[in-house]
C-alpha cells in the first residue's frame, strides 16, 4: 500500500455501519470486512456508529482497530446516546470522507470480494447504486422455511434489493440530503435510483432474518409499513419501483416445490394483512 500522505488522506471508500446493541454480531461483521480482498492503492475507512447501546458494542468494535490499522485501513467508533438508525446513518455520513459510501448493517457478513466489487461498480461519475448477492440465513426451522421461499420470489432473486448492504457513489449520494426519519432506509435509497442505475455485483453477503413465527410477523409488518410510508411521503419515487408481481403460476410452482416453506411464508403474509403494525411495533427477533 502506498505511504504517500496525499494518497492516504482520502479513503477510496467509506463504510457507514450503524450498530445498536450488536455485541453478538459486530466482531464477525468487522472481521469479515477487514478480510476483504482489496487492490486499490488507497485505503478503506470504516465508521461504526454505536447508537443508544446498552451493551459493549462500542468496546468490541474499538478492539478491532489495531487489526484494521495493520493493513493500513482506518476504523473509527462514534458513540451516540441517542438511538435510532437514521440518526446513526446521518452521523456516519457527516464523519465519512470517502466519495463512495457503503451502508452496512452490523449483523451482515460480507464475502471477501464484495467491497472491491462495489468500489469497481461505483467508480464512475454517473449516479449509481450497487449491492451484492444476498444470502438469507436463519437458524430455526420456521425461519429457514420462510427463507427458502423468500429468496425465490422475483424481487429477491432477480433484482438488487440491498437488504443489509447498499452502496452509492458521490453522484448518487447527491440525490438526497440527510436521511429522512423513515422506517425503510434501504427502500428509500433503492428507489432514489432508476432500475438501470442499480448494479448487482456477483459477490455475496450473509443477511440473517428474524427467528420464529412471531418475530417474522412483527418484522414483516414493520417492512410493509416502511414501504407504505415511502409511497405516501415520497410518491415521486414510485416511478423507479420495478418490483415484479408473482403470478399465480409462480405461486403454484413455489407451493409445489416447497409446501412447508410456502405455508410458513404465506402464513406470515396473511397475519400481517389481518393486523397491520403500528409504527413502533419493531423487533429484530434476535
PASEBA-1860 file (N, C-alpha, C; in nm, 3 decimals):
! residues 286
1> XXXXXXXX> 0.083/-0.119/0.000/0.000/0.000/0.000/0.087/0.124/0.000 ~ 0.046/0.227/-0.076/0.125/0.348/-0.086/0.131/0.419/0.047 ~ 0.250/0.479/0.082/0.268/0.550/0.207/0.256/0.701/0.189 ~ 0.239/0.748/0.068/0.228/0.889/0.039/0.109/0.948/0.114 ~ 0.130/1.047/0.204/0.018/1.103/0.280/-0.092/1.159/0.192 ~ -0.054/1.209/0.074/-0.155/1.262/-0.016/-0.249/1.153/-0.064 ~ -0.193/1.032/-0.084/-0.276/0.920/-0.126/-0.365/0.873/-0.011 ~ -0.309/0.873/0.111/-0.381/0.822/0.226/-0.481/0.922/0.284
9> XXXXXXXX> -0.477/1.047/0.238/-0.559/1.150/0.300/-0.709/1.122/0.287 ~ -0.749/1.070/0.174/-0.891/1.046/0.149/-0.911/0.898/0.118 ~ -1.001/0.832/0.189/-1.023/0.689/0.161/-1.089/0.668/0.026 ~ -1.062/0.553/-0.033/-1.129/0.518/-0.158/-1.276/0.488/-0.134 ~ -1.308/0.448/-0.013/-1.443/0.402/0.018/-1.465/0.415/0.168 ~ -1.583/0.459/0.207/-1.620/0.467/0.349/-1.736/0.372/0.375 ~ -1.721/0.292/0.479/-1.829/0.204/0.524/-1.896/0.269/0.644 ~ -2.026/0.294/0.634/-2.104/0.352/0.744/-2.184/0.240/0.806
17> XXXXXXXX> -2.157/0.212/0.934/-2.207/0.091/0.998/-2.279/0.126/1.129 ~ -2.410/0.149/1.125/-2.484/0.173/1.249/-2.491/0.045/1.331 ~ -2.482/0.059/1.463/-2.484/-0.061/1.547/-2.547/-0.027/1.681 ~ -2.664/-0.082/1.709/-2.732/-0.060/1.836/-2.747/-0.194/1.907 ~ -2.672/-0.212/2.017/-2.675/-0.337/2.093/-2.645/-0.457/2.004 ~ -2.534/-0.448/1.934/-2.495/-0.553/1.838/-2.368/-0.624/1.883 ~ -2.352/-0.643/2.015/-2.229/-0.705/2.067/-2.206/-0.844/2.009 ~ -2.314/-0.917/1.986/-2.300/-1.053/1.933/-2.250/-1.052/1.789
25> XXXXXXXX> -2.286/-0.950/1.713/-2.262/-0.951/1.570/-2.145/-0.866/1.524 ~ -2.108/-0.763/1.600/-2.013/-0.664/1.549/-1.875/-0.723/1.521 ~ -1.830/-0.817/1.603/-1.699/-0.878/1.580/-1.691/-0.953/1.447 ~ -1.782/-1.049/1.423/-1.780/-1.118/1.294/-1.797/-1.024/1.175 ~ -1.882/-0.922/1.192/-1.902/-0.826/1.083/-1.772/-0.755/1.049 ~ -1.702/-0.704/1.149/-1.579/-0.630/1.125/-1.466/-0.721/1.078 ~ -1.459/-0.842/1.131/-1.353/-0.934/1.085/-1.370/-0.966/0.937 ~ -1.496/-0.985/0.895/-1.521/-1.012/0.754/-1.481/-0.892/0.668
33> XXXXXXXX> -1.515/-0.772/0.712/-1.476/-0.651/0.639/-1.325/-0.643/0.625 ~ -1.255/-0.663/0.735/-1.110/-0.647/0.735/-1.042/-0.755/0.652 ~ -1.110/-0.866/0.631/-1.054/-0.973/0.549/-1.082/-0.958/0.401 ~ -1.140/-0.846/0.361/-1.177/-0.826/0.221/-1.056/-0.819/0.130 ~ -1.072/-0.872/0.009/-0.971/-0.851/-0.095/-0.976/-0.705/-0.137 ~ -0.860/-0.643/-0.151/-0.858/-0.500/-0.182/-0.727/-0.469/-0.254 ~ -0.738/-0.424/-0.378/-0.618/-0.396/-0.458/-0.599/-0.248/-0.485 ~ -0.694/-0.164/-0.446/-0.682/-0.021/-0.467/-0.566/0.035/-0.384
41> XXXXXXXX> -0.489/0.130/-0.438/-0.378/0.185/-0.360/-0.421/0.269/-0.241 ~ -0.543/0.320/-0.242/-0.592/0.395/-0.127/-0.656/0.300/-0.027 ~ -0.702/0.354/0.084/-0.746/0.270/0.195/-0.897/0.274/0.212 ~ -0.944/0.193/0.304/-1.086/0.186/0.338/-1.105/0.245/0.478 ~ -1.209/0.324/0.492/-1.246/0.382/0.621/-1.376/0.317/0.667 ~ -1.376/0.268/0.791/-1.495/0.206/0.848/-1.538/0.287/0.969 ~ -1.662/0.334/0.967/-1.717/0.413/1.077/-1.828/0.335/1.144 ~ -1.805/0.292/1.268/-1.907/0.223/1.347/-1.978/0.328/1.432
49> XXXXXXXX> -2.107/0.343/1.414/-2.184/0.439/1.492/-2.263/0.360/1.595 ~ -2.213/0.357/1.718/-2.278/0.285/1.827/-2.385/0.376/1.884 ~ -2.510/0.351/1.849/-2.618/0.443/1.885/-2.711/0.383/1.990 ~ -2.716/0.451/2.103/-2.807/0.409/2.209/-2.776/0.272/2.265 ~ -2.650/0.232/2.267/-2.614/0.096/2.310/-2.620/0.082/2.462 ~ -2.669/-0.032/2.506/-2.668/-0.067/2.648/-2.576/-0.187/2.672 ~ -2.500/-0.224/2.570/-2.405/-0.334/2.585/-2.266/-0.284/2.545 ~ -2.174/-0.376/2.520/-2.036/-0.336/2.492/-2.004/-0.338/2.343
57> XXXXXXXX> -2.104/-0.306/2.259/-2.080/-0.299/2.115/-1.963/-0.208/2.082 ~ -1.959/-0.088/2.139/-1.854/0.008/2.106/-1.716/-0.045/2.147 ~ -1.706/-0.104/2.264/-1.577/-0.157/2.310/-1.529/-0.270/2.220 ~ -1.620/-0.356/2.180/-1.581/-0.467/2.092/-1.536/-0.415/1.956 ~ -1.603/-0.311/1.909/-1.561/-0.252/1.781/-1.423/-0.188/1.794 ~ -1.401/-0.111/1.898/-1.270/-0.046/1.918/-1.158/-0.148/1.928 ~ -1.186/-0.263/1.984/-1.083/-0.366/1.997/-1.032/-0.414/1.863 ~ -1.110/-0.391/1.756/-1.068/-0.433/1.622/-0.981/-0.329/1.552
65> XXXXXXXX> -0.968/-0.209/1.609/-0.894/-0.102/1.542/-0.750/-0.141/1.507 ~ -0.676/-0.208/1.596/-0.539/-0.246/1.559/-0.533/-0.342/1.440 ~ -0.633/-0.426/1.424/-0.635/-0.520/1.311/-0.653/-0.443/1.181 ~ -0.740/-0.343/1.183/-0.759/-0.260/1.064/-0.632/-0.178/1.036 ~ -0.574/-0.122/1.140/-0.454/-0.041/1.121/-0.339/-0.123/1.063 ~ -0.334/-0.251/1.098/-0.225/-0.337/1.048/-0.228/-0.351/0.897 ~ -0.344/-0.336/0.836/-0.348/-0.342/0.690/-0.363/-0.205/0.626 ~ -0.345/-0.101/0.708/-0.348/0.035/0.656/-0.485/0.095/0.642
73> XXXXXXXX> -0.584/0.033/0.702/-0.721/0.085/0.699/-0.750/0.159/0.829 ~ -0.860/0.233/0.831/-0.899/0.309/0.950/-1.034/0.259/1.002 ~ -1.041/0.240/1.133/-1.167/0.206/1.200/-1.193/0.312/1.305 ~ -1.306/0.381/1.291/-1.345/0.486/1.384/-1.477/0.446/1.450 ~ -1.484/0.459/1.581/-1.607/0.429/1.655/-1.665/0.560/1.707 ~ -1.789/0.587/1.671/-1.860/0.706/1.715/-1.973/0.660/1.807 ~ -1.973/0.710/1.930/-2.078/0.672/2.025/-2.181/0.784/2.036 ~ -2.308/0.747/2.028/-2.419/0.840/2.041/-2.513/0.789/2.150
81> XXXXXXXX> -2.554/0.880/2.238/-2.651/0.841/2.341/-2.787/0.811/2.280 ~ -2.819/0.882/2.172/-2.949/0.865/2.109/-2.953/0.735/2.029 ~ -3.066/0.666/2.037/-3.087/0.552/1.950/-3.142/0.598/1.816 ~ -3.174/0.504/1.730/-3.232/0.537/1.600/-3.132/0.522/1.488 ~ -3.167/0.436/1.393/-3.075/0.406/1.284/-3.053/0.526/1.193 ~ -3.158/0.603/1.165/-3.144/0.714/1.072/-3.050/0.821/1.126 ~ -3.060/0.848/1.256/-2.966/0.941/1.317/-2.824/0.889/1.310 ~ -2.808/0.758/1.326/-2.674/0.699/1.317/-2.621/0.709/1.174
89> XXXXXXXX> -2.706/0.685/1.076/-2.662/0.699/0.937/-2.617/0.841/0.908 ~ -2.692/0.939/0.956/-2.656/1.078/0.932/-2.526/1.116/1.004 ~ -2.507/1.063/1.125/-2.382/1.090/1.197/-2.265/1.027/1.123 ~ -2.284/0.907/1.071/-2.178/0.843/0.995/-2.145/0.918/0.868 ~ -2.249/0.963/0.797/-2.227/1.040/0.675/-2.151/1.169/0.704 ~ -2.184/1.233/0.815/-2.118/1.359/0.848/-1.968/1.339/0.873 ~ -1.931/1.222/0.921/-1.790/1.196/0.951/-1.716/1.129/0.835 ~ -1.788/1.067/0.743/-1.725/0.990/0.635/-1.655/1.083/0.536
97> XXXXXXXX> -1.543/1.036/0.483/-1.465/1.116/0.387/-1.462/1.056/0.248 ~ -1.497/0.931/0.233/-1.492/0.867/0.103/-1.606/0.908/0.013 ~ -1.578/0.922/-0.116/-1.683/0.958/-0.212/-1.780/0.843/-0.231 ~ -1.732/0.721/-0.222/-1.817/0.603/-0.233/-1.855/0.560/-0.091 ~ -1.985/0.543/-0.069/-2.035/0.508/0.064/-2.100/0.370/0.059 ~ -2.062/0.286/0.152/-2.126/0.157/0.171/-2.199/0.161/0.305 ~ -2.328/0.139/0.302/-2.409/0.139/0.424/-2.435/-0.008/0.461 ~ -2.389/-0.044/0.578/-2.383/-0.186/0.616/-2.447/-0.208/0.751
105> XXXXXXXX> -2.537/-0.307/0.760/-2.594/-0.345/0.889/-2.493/-0.428/0.967 ~ -2.496/-0.414/1.099/-2.395/-0.476/1.183/-2.406/-0.628/1.190 ~ -2.521/-0.685/1.151/-2.536/-0.830/1.157/-2.505/-0.897/1.023 ~ -2.455/-0.821/0.928/-2.422/-0.874/0.796/-2.277/-0.920/0.792 ~ -2.253/-1.030/0.721/-2.118/-1.080/0.699/-2.089/-1.076/0.550 ~ -1.995/-0.992/0.510/-1.964/-0.978/0.367/-1.867/-1.087/0.323 ~ -1.877/-1.128/0.199/-1.774/-1.216/0.142/-1.652/-1.131/0.109 ~ -1.538/-1.195/0.088/-1.415/-1.117/0.076/-1.405/-1.038/-0.053
113> XXXXXXXX> -1.491/-1.065/-0.150/-1.484/-0.990/-0.275/-1.580/-0.873/-0.284 ~ -1.669/-0.857/-0.185/-1.778/-0.761/-0.202/-1.731/-0.616/-0.206 ~ -1.648/-0.574/-0.112/-1.607/-0.433/-0.109/-1.537/-0.392/-0.239 ~ -1.445/-0.475/-0.286/-1.374/-0.442/-0.408/-1.466/-0.433/-0.528 ~ -1.563/-0.524/-0.536/-1.656/-0.521/-0.649/-1.749/-0.401/-0.641 ~ -1.792/-0.363/-0.521/-1.875/-0.243/-0.507/-1.797/-0.119/-0.549 ~ -1.672/-0.111/-0.508/-1.589/0.004/-0.546/-1.574/0.011/-0.698 ~ -1.547/-0.101/-0.761/-1.531/-0.103/-0.907/-1.660/-0.060/-0.977
121> XXXXXXXX> -1.774/-0.109/-0.929/-1.903/-0.077/-0.992/-1.937/0.070/-0.979 ~ -1.895/0.133/-0.870/-1.934/0.271/-0.841/-1.828/0.373/-0.877 ~ -1.720/0.329/-0.934/-1.611/0.420/-0.971/-1.642/0.487/-1.104 ~ -1.742/0.574/-1.102/-1.791/0.644/-1.221/-1.851/0.776/-1.180 ~ -1.857/0.870/-1.273/-1.920/0.999/-1.245/-2.071/0.993/-1.256 ~ -2.125/0.887/-1.314/-2.269/0.874/-1.328/-2.331/0.823/-1.197 ~ -2.448/0.873/-1.160/-2.512/0.828/-1.035/-2.538/0.678/-1.040 ~ -2.491/0.608/-0.940/-2.508/0.464/-0.936/-2.531/0.416/-0.793
129> XXXXXXXX> -2.607/0.306/-0.787/-2.637/0.233/-0.663/-2.592/0.090/-0.686 ~ -2.541/0.025/-0.584/-2.495/-0.113/-0.602/-2.513/-0.193/-0.473 ~ -2.526/-0.322/-0.491/-2.528/-0.415/-0.379/-2.481/-0.550/-0.430 ~ -2.462/-0.642/-0.335/-2.416/-0.776/-0.371/-2.531/-0.875/-0.377 ~ -2.495/-1.000/-0.383/-2.593/-1.108/-0.391/-2.624/-1.154/-0.248 ~ -2.747/-1.128/-0.204/-2.784/-1.157/-0.066/-2.806/-1.306/-0.046 ~ -2.751/-1.357/0.062/-2.776/-1.495/0.105/-2.851/-1.487/0.237 ~ -2.981/-1.517/0.232/-3.064/-1.510/0.352/-3.031/-1.627/0.442
137> XXXXXXXX> -2.998/-1.599/0.567/-2.962/-1.705/0.660/-3.061/-1.707/0.777 ~ -3.077/-1.823/0.836/-3.166/-1.840/0.950/-3.120/-1.961/1.030 ~ -3.153/-1.963/1.158/-3.112/-2.073/1.246/-3.224/-2.175/1.267 ~ -3.341/-2.128/1.303/-3.451/-2.218/1.337/-3.524/-2.272/1.215 ~ -3.600/-2.380/1.236/-3.669/-2.447/1.126/-3.773/-2.357/1.060 ~ -3.849/-2.280/1.139/-3.952/-2.194/1.083/-3.890/-2.086/0.996 ~ -3.787/-2.021/1.047/-3.723/-1.914/0.970/-3.650/-1.968/0.848 ~ -3.593/-2.087/0.859/-3.529/-2.147/0.740/-3.633/-2.175/0.633
145> XXXXXXXX> -3.752/-2.222/0.674/-3.859/-2.248/0.577/-3.902/-2.117/0.509 ~ -3.919/-2.013/0.589/-3.957/-1.882/0.533/-3.850/-1.834/0.434 ~ -3.724/-1.848/0.473/-3.614/-1.801/0.388/-3.609/-1.875/0.256 ~ -3.642/-2.003/0.255/-3.637/-2.081/0.130/-3.729/-2.021/0.024 ~ -3.845/-1.972/0.066/-3.939/-1.911/-0.029/-3.899/-1.767/-0.058 ~ -3.863/-1.694/0.044/-3.832/-1.552/0.026/-3.718/-1.532/-0.075 ~ -3.618/-1.617/-0.068/-3.505/-1.600/-0.160/-3.542/-1.631/-0.304 ~ -3.659/-1.695/-0.325/-3.700/-1.733/-0.461/-3.801/-1.637/-0.522
153> XXXXXXXX> -3.858/-1.545/-0.444/-3.953/-1.451/-0.504/-3.875/-1.358/-0.598 ~ -3.938/-1.311/-0.706/-3.865/-1.236/-0.810/-3.789/-1.116/-0.758 ~ -3.846/-1.042/-0.662/-3.778/-0.923/-0.609/-3.641/-0.957/-0.552 ~ -3.634/-1.068/-0.480/-3.507/-1.107/-0.419/-3.416/-1.179/-0.518 ~ -3.474/-1.261/-0.604/-3.393/-1.345/-0.693/-3.344/-1.270/-0.817 ~ -3.420/-1.171/-0.863/-3.387/-1.106/-0.989/-3.344/-0.960/-0.975 ~ -3.377/-0.896/-0.865/-3.346/-0.755/-0.850/-3.218/-0.730/-0.772 ~ -3.203/-0.606/-0.727/-3.089/-0.566/-0.642/-3.150/-0.507/-0.515
161> XXXXXXXX> -3.200/-0.592/-0.424/-3.277/-0.541/-0.311/-3.196/-0.460/-0.211 ~ -3.069/-0.491/-0.192/-2.988/-0.414/-0.099/-3.020/-0.438/0.047 ~ -3.080/-0.551/0.079/-3.112/-0.582/0.219/-2.982/-0.595/0.300 ~ -2.962/-0.509/0.396/-2.844/-0.520/0.482/-2.721/-0.452/0.428 ~ -2.707/-0.437/0.297/-2.591/-0.371/0.236/-2.636/-0.298/0.110 ~ -2.611/-0.170/0.103/-2.625/-0.098/-0.022/-2.517/0.010/-0.028 ~ -2.481/0.049/-0.149/-2.372/0.143/-0.168/-2.405/0.240/-0.279 ~ -2.353/0.362/-0.269/-2.374/0.464/-0.371/-2.244/0.539/-0.393
169> XXXXXXXX> -2.231/0.598/-0.512/-2.116/0.685/-0.536/-2.154/0.829/-0.504 ~ -2.060/0.922/-0.525/-2.083/1.061/-0.486/-2.201/1.122/-0.562 ~ -2.209/1.096/-0.692/-2.318/1.150/-0.771/-2.452/1.092/-0.726 ~ -2.452/0.967/-0.686/-2.574/0.906/-0.635/-2.611/0.960/-0.499 ~ -2.513/0.978/-0.412/-2.541/1.029/-0.277/-2.596/1.171/-0.281 ~ -2.566/1.243/-0.387/-2.616/1.380/-0.401/-2.766/1.385/-0.427 ~ -2.828/1.270/-0.447/-2.971/1.267/-0.477/-3.058/1.301/-0.354 ~ -3.004/1.291/-0.236/-3.079/1.331/-0.118/-2.982/1.395/-0.019
177> XXXXXXXX> -3.037/1.469/0.076/-2.956/1.533/0.178/-2.938/1.439/0.295 ~ -2.984/1.484/0.413/-2.982/1.393/0.528/-3.085/1.283/0.506 ~ -3.059/1.166/0.565/-3.158/1.060/0.562/-3.284/1.109/0.634 ~ -3.401/1.096/0.571/-3.524/1.136/0.640/-3.558/1.037/0.750 ~ -3.641/1.080/0.843/-3.682/0.995/0.955/-3.789/0.899/0.907 ~ -3.743/0.786/0.854/-3.832/0.687/0.795/-3.798/0.550/0.850 ~ -3.881/0.454/0.821/-3.859/0.317/0.866/-3.761/0.244/0.775 ~ -3.783/0.254/0.645/-3.710/0.169/0.550/-3.607/0.250/0.472
185> XXXXXXXX> -3.488/0.266/0.529/-3.382/0.341/0.462/-3.337/0.272/0.334 ~ -3.333/0.139/0.333/-3.287/0.070/0.213/-3.384/0.088/0.096 ~ -3.515/0.084/0.125/-3.613/0.107/0.018/-3.603/0.250/-0.035 ~ -3.589/0.347/0.055/-3.577/0.486/0.015/-3.459/0.507/-0.079 ~ -3.344/0.451/-0.043/-3.225/0.470/-0.126/-3.240/0.395/-0.258 ~ -3.286/0.271/-0.254/-3.300/0.195/-0.379/-3.392/0.266/-0.477 ~ -3.504/0.320/-0.428/-3.599/0.386/-0.516/-3.555/0.527/-0.557 ~ -3.446/0.574/-0.501/-3.388/0.701/-0.547/-3.311/0.683/-0.678
193> XXXXXXXX> -3.305/0.559/-0.726/-3.234/0.528/-0.850/-3.325/0.453/-0.944 ~ -3.316/0.485/-1.072/-3.389/0.410/-1.174/-3.332/0.269/-1.184 ~ -3.411/0.174/-1.230/-3.361/0.037/-1.240/-3.230/0.023/-1.316 ~ -3.211/0.103/-1.424/-3.087/0.090/-1.500/-2.969/0.160/-1.433 ~ -2.992/0.224/-1.318/-2.883/0.284/-1.241/-2.839/0.195/-1.125 ~ -2.906/0.082/-1.109/-2.873/-0.011/-1.000/-2.787/-0.124/-1.053 ~ -2.683/-0.156/-0.980/-2.589/-0.258/-1.023/-2.583/-0.369/-0.918 ~ -2.602/-0.491/-0.962/-2.583/-0.607/-0.875/-2.448/-0.670/-0.905
201> XXXXXXXX> -2.361/-0.676/-0.805/-2.231/-0.740/-0.826/-2.241/-0.885/-0.781 ~ -2.156/-0.972/-0.834/-2.172/-1.116/-0.804/-2.131/-1.158/-0.664 ~ -2.048/-1.081/-0.596/-2.004/-1.120/-0.462/-2.123/-1.122/-0.366 ~ -2.121/-1.214/-0.273/-2.235/-1.235/-0.183/-2.211/-1.177/-0.045 ~ -2.318/-1.178/0.034/-2.308/-1.146/0.176/-2.419/-1.221/0.248 ~ -2.395/-1.253/0.374/-2.493/-1.324/0.456/-2.576/-1.223/0.535 ~ -2.707/-1.239/0.527/-2.800/-1.149/0.594/-2.899/-1.232/0.676 ~ -2.889/-1.229/0.809/-2.978/-1.312/0.891/-3.115/-1.248/0.907
209> XXXXXXXX> -3.217/-1.332/0.910/-3.353/-1.281/0.929/-3.400/-1.315/1.070 ~ -3.518/-1.262/1.105/-3.575/-1.282/1.238/-3.601/-1.431/1.263 ~ -3.598/-1.468/1.389/-3.615/-1.607/1.427/-3.752/-1.632/1.490 ~ -3.822/-1.731/1.437/-3.951/-1.770/1.493/-4.068/-1.700/1.426 ~ -4.184/-1.765/1.429/-4.302/-1.715/1.359/-4.344/-1.578/1.407 ~ -4.350/-1.558/1.537/-4.396/-1.429/1.590/-4.302/-1.316/1.549 ~ -4.173/-1.340/1.556/-4.077/-1.237/1.517/-4.080/-1.211/1.366 ~ -4.098/-1.316/1.287/-4.111/-1.296/1.143/-4.231/-1.207/1.110
217> XXXXXXXX> -4.341/-1.230/1.180/-4.461/-1.149/1.156/-4.437/-1.004/1.195 ~ -4.376/-0.981/1.312/-4.351/-0.844/1.357/-4.259/-0.771/1.260 ~ -4.154/-0.838/1.215/-4.060/-0.772/1.125/-4.123/-0.749/0.988 ~ -4.200/-0.845/0.939/-4.267/-0.827/0.810/-4.368/-0.712/0.817 ~ -4.437/-0.698/0.931/-4.526/-0.583/0.948/-4.448/-0.453/0.936 ~ -4.336/-0.450/1.003/-4.252/-0.329/1.000/-4.205/-0.300/0.857 ~ -4.162/-0.402/0.787/-4.116/-0.383/0.649/-4.227/-0.329/0.560 ~ -4.345/-0.388/0.570/-4.456/-0.344/0.486/-4.497/-0.201/0.521
225> XXXXXXXX> -4.496/-0.168/0.650/-4.527/-0.032/0.692/-4.426/0.067/0.635 ~ -4.300/0.026/0.633/-4.196/0.113/0.579/-4.214/0.140/0.431 ~ -4.250/0.038/0.356/-4.273/0.056/0.212/-4.392/0.148/0.188 ~ -4.500/0.129/0.265/-4.618/0.215/0.251/-4.585/0.359/0.287 ~ -4.505/0.378/0.391/-4.466/0.512/0.433/-4.393/0.586/0.321 ~ -4.303/0.518/0.252/-4.230/0.582/0.144/-4.323/0.616/0.027 ~ -4.415/0.526/-0.004/-4.511/0.555/-0.111/-4.595/0.678/-0.078 ~ -4.629/0.695/0.050/-4.711/0.809/0.090/-4.631/0.938/0.095
233> XXXXXXXX> -4.509/0.932/0.149/-4.431/1.054/0.171/-4.347/1.095/0.050 ~ -4.309/0.998/-0.032/-4.223/1.028/-0.146/-4.282/0.966/-0.273 ~ -4.400/1.011/-0.314/-4.467/0.949/-0.430/-4.387/0.960/-0.558 ~ -4.296/1.057/-0.566/-4.215/1.072/-0.687/-4.121/0.955/-0.709 ~ -4.093/0.879/-0.604/-4.003/0.764/-0.617/-4.073/0.642/-0.679 ~ -4.205/0.646/-0.687/-4.280/0.530/-0.738/-4.240/0.494/-0.880 ~ -4.197/0.592/-0.957/-4.159/0.565/-1.096/-4.040/0.471/-1.106 ~ -3.961/0.463/-1.000/-3.843/0.376/-1.001/-3.870/0.238/-0.942
241> XXXXXXXX> -3.994/0.212/-0.904/-4.027/0.083/-0.841/-4.054/-0.021/-0.949 ~ -3.964/-0.114/-0.962/-3.978/-0.221/-1.062/-4.003/-0.356/-0.997 ~ -4.058/-0.355/-0.875/-4.082/-0.481/-0.804/-4.180/-0.567/-0.883 ~ -4.138/-0.684/-0.929/-4.229/-0.767/-1.010/-4.331/-0.840/-0.924 ~ -4.452/-0.852/-0.978/-4.554/-0.931/-0.910/-4.526/-1.080/-0.931 ~ -4.571/-1.160/-0.836/-4.558/-1.305/-0.850/-4.687/-1.358/-0.912 ~ -4.684/-1.409/-1.034/-4.807/-1.458/-1.097/-4.858/-1.584/-1.028 ~ -4.982/-1.617/-1.053/-5.041/-1.735/-0.992/-4.960/-1.860/-1.025
249> XXXXXXXX> -4.913/-1.869/-1.149/-4.834/-1.987/-1.186/-4.707/-1.995/-1.104 ~ -4.648/-1.879/-1.074/-4.528/-1.878/-0.992/-4.557/-1.920/-0.850 ~ -4.670/-1.874/-0.795/-4.707/-1.914/-0.660/-4.733/-2.064/-0.651 ~ -4.799/-2.118/-0.753/-4.826/-2.261/-0.754/-4.697/-2.342/-0.762 ~ -4.601/-2.290/-0.839/-4.473/-2.359/-0.850/-4.398/-2.356/-0.717 ~ -4.403/-2.242/-0.648/-4.339/-2.234/-0.517/-4.404/-2.329/-0.418 ~ -4.537/-2.335/-0.421/-4.610/-2.422/-0.329/-4.580/-2.569/-0.356 ~ -4.575/-2.604/-0.484/-4.549/-2.744/-0.519/-4.406/-2.784/-0.486
257> XXXXXXXX> -4.313/-2.692/-0.504/-4.173/-2.725/-0.481/-4.135/-2.730/-0.334 ~ -4.205/-2.652/-0.251/-4.172/-2.648/-0.108/-4.299/-2.613/-0.031 ~ -4.387/-2.712/-0.010/-4.515/-2.682/0.056/-4.500/-2.630/0.198 ~ -4.402/-2.681/0.272/-4.383/-2.633/0.410/-4.337/-2.488/0.409 ~ -4.236/-2.458/0.327/-4.187/-2.321/0.318/-4.296/-2.226/0.272 ~ -4.375/-2.269/0.174/-4.481/-2.183/0.121/-4.587/-2.157/0.227 ~ -4.618/-2.259/0.307/-4.718/-2.242/0.412/-4.670/-2.141/0.516 ~ -4.544/-2.148/0.554/-4.490/-2.053/0.651/-4.489/-1.913/0.593
265> XXXXXXXX> -4.437/-1.900/0.471/-4.427/-1.768/0.408/-4.566/-1.705/0.390 ~ -4.663/-1.784/0.344/-4.798/-1.734/0.325/-4.865/-1.701/0.458 ~ -4.838/-1.783/0.559/-4.894/-1.757/0.690/-4.847/-1.625/0.747 ~ -4.720/-1.593/0.729/-4.667/-1.465/0.776/-4.735/-1.351/0.702 ~ -4.745/-1.362/0.569/-4.807/-1.256/0.489/-4.953/-1.235/0.529 ~ -5.027/-1.342/0.551/-5.168/-1.330/0.588/-5.183/-1.267/0.726 ~ -5.097/-1.305/0.818/-5.103/-1.247/0.953/-5.080/-1.097/0.949 ~ -4.989/-1.053/0.864/-4.961/-0.910/0.852/-5.080/-0.835/0.794
273> XXXXXXXX> -5.144/-0.893/0.693/-5.259/-0.827/0.632/-5.376/-0.818/0.728 ~ -5.391/-0.917/0.813/-5.503/-0.919/0.907/-5.486/-0.813/1.016 ~ -5.360/-0.783/1.055/-5.338/-0.682/1.160/-5.212/-0.603/1.127 ~ -5.227/-0.491/1.055/-5.111/-0.408/1.023/-5.044/-0.356/1.150 ~ -4.917/-0.317/1.136/-4.839/-0.277/1.252/-4.855/-0.130/1.284 ~ -4.858/-0.094/1.414/-4.838/0.047/1.449/-4.693/0.083/1.425 ~ -4.658/0.210/1.408/-4.523/0.250/1.372/-4.415/0.205/1.469 ~ -4.450/0.180/1.596/-4.347/0.144/1.694/-4.332/-0.005/1.713
281> XXXXXX> -4.407/-0.086/1.640/-4.401/-0.232/1.658/-4.283/-0.286/1.581 ~ -4.169/-0.298/1.646/-4.047/-0.341/1.576/-3.969/-0.439/1.660 ~ -3.933/-0.549/1.599/-3.845/-0.646/1.664/-3.754/-0.704/1.560 ~ -3.625/-0.713/1.594/-3.532/-0.778/1.504/-3.539/-0.929/1.521 ~ -3.596/-0.973/1.631/-3.613/-1.116/1.650/-3.484/-1.190/1.675 ~ -3.383/-1.121/1.726/-3.256/-1.188/1.752/-3.259/-1.257/1.886
END
